[in-house]
Every structure is written in C-alpha cells, then in structure tokens.
Amino acid sequence: MTISERLQSEKVKINDCPFCGCKLSEFPYVMIVQPVRSDEYLLAKLNKGDFLGGENGYHVHCINCGASGGRDTIPEVAINKWNRRVTL
C-alpha cells in the first residue's frame, strides 16, 4: 500500500494552504506529502539519534505557492503539523 492509499483509507484531511488558499485536499497526497532529504534535516536527525531508513522525513508542500509545513518521520504527523498552522 502506498502512502497516498494509506492516507486516503484513513481519511486524513489536509487543510488548505494558509498563504495562497490552494485547496490541497483536491490533489493526490503523493503530490503534497513529500519526502524531505535535505542535508540539514538529515544532520538534525543524526544528532537526535533517530533512525534513518528509507523514509527519513516528510512535510506537506503547497504545489501552488511552495509553502511547506513542519517535518516529521511519519506522514500523518507531518500533515497534523501542517493542519495546526495559524493564519492571520
């Protein structure tokens, strides 16, 4: 089962982008929840002693304006971090 299929089966909802209003829930999860593979992130994970496997981090990424949410090693947690963002 892919990440997209798992998130859809669990009915995980992704809130709209707080910056541009893009309706992220209308796009496939695989386009929105992206693996994070930056050197900075990998070094932070190593320093915390977290296990680095094939899935070394995810974040929600707005495909319209490029905004991105908090990172986590679990896609559902990364989505929850995105959904908790506050707009002014």
Secondary structure in CASP SS format (residue, H / E / C, confidence):
PFRMAT SS
TARGET T0000
AUTHOR 0000-0000-0000
METHOD secondary structure of the structure
MODEL  1
M C 1.00
T C 1.00
I H 1.00
S H 1.00
E H 1.00
R H 1.00
L H 1.00
Q H 1.00
S H 1.00
E C 1.00
K C 1.00
V C 1.00
K C 1.00
I C 1.00
N C 1.00
D C 1.00
C C 1.00
P C 1.00
F C 1.00
C C 1.00
G C 1.00
C C 1.00
K C 1.00
L H 1.00
S H 1.00
E H 1.00
F C 1.00
P C 1.00
Y H 1.00
V H 1.00
M H 1.00
I H 1.00
V E 1.00
Q E 1.00
P E 1.00
V C 1.00
R C 1.00
S C 1.00
D H 1.00
E H 1.00
Y H 1.00
L H 1.00
L H 1.00
A H 1.00
K H 1.00
L H 1.00
N H 1.00
K H 1.00
G C 1.00
D C 1.00
F C 1.00
L C 1.00
G C 1.00
G C 1.00
E C 1.00
N C 1.00
G C 1.00
Y E 1.00
H E 1.00
V E 1.00
H E 1.00
C C 1.00
I C 1.00
N C 1.00
C C 1.00
G C 1.00
A C 1.00
S E 1.00
G C 1.00
G C 1.00
R C 1.00
D E 1.00
T C 1.00
I C 1.00
P H 1.00
E H 1.00
V H 1.00
A H 1.00
I H 1.00
N H 1.00
K H 1.00
W H 1.00
N H 1.00
R C 1.00
R C 1.00
V C 1.00
T C 1.00
L C 1.00
END
